[in-house]
Amino acid sequence: MRILARHDVQGNVHEIVVSPADSPPVVVTTEIGLLATYVEAPEEFTGLDLNDPESLQRLTEVLDQFRVEAKAEARLVRKSPEAY
């Protein structure tokens, strides 16, 4: 299962997109002030069937208990040392 979360800088999840792990990556647009981050599925998601409405309801309930935690910050680096 692949989860893309739209969240604010404090990690509060505003929206998620869930897709099968073998599907192509999804692309979303965000509002000003929101970030989009792929996150690992918590253990509570193991065995959930994305085609089952009850599983989707459980997914929603579980996600209300989580926030996104970014452990590393992204940064820009030079493509090659001789550039500039």
Residue pairs with C-beta under 8 A, 6 or more apart in sequence:
1 18
1 19
1 20
1 21
1 41
1 45
1 48
1 50
2 18
2 19
2 20
2 21
2 23
2 25
2 26
2 38
3 16
3 17
3 18
3 38
3 39
3 40
3 41
4 16
4 17
4 19
4 25
4 26
4 28
4 36
4 37
4 38
4 39
5 13
5 15
5 16
5 36
5 37
5 38
5 39
5 68
6 13
6 14
6 15
6 16
6 28
6 30
6 34
6 35
6 36
7 13
7 14
7 34
7 35
7 37
7 67
7 68
8 14
8 33
8 34
8 35
9 33
9 35
10 67
11 67
11 68
11 69
11 70
12 67
12 68
13 63
13 66
13 67
13 68
14 34
16 63
17 26
17 28
18 50
18 59
19 26
19 50
20 50
25 38
28 36
30 36
35 68
37 68
37 70
39 68
42 62
42 66
44 62
45 59
45 62
48 55
48 56
48 58
48 59
49 55
50 56
78 84
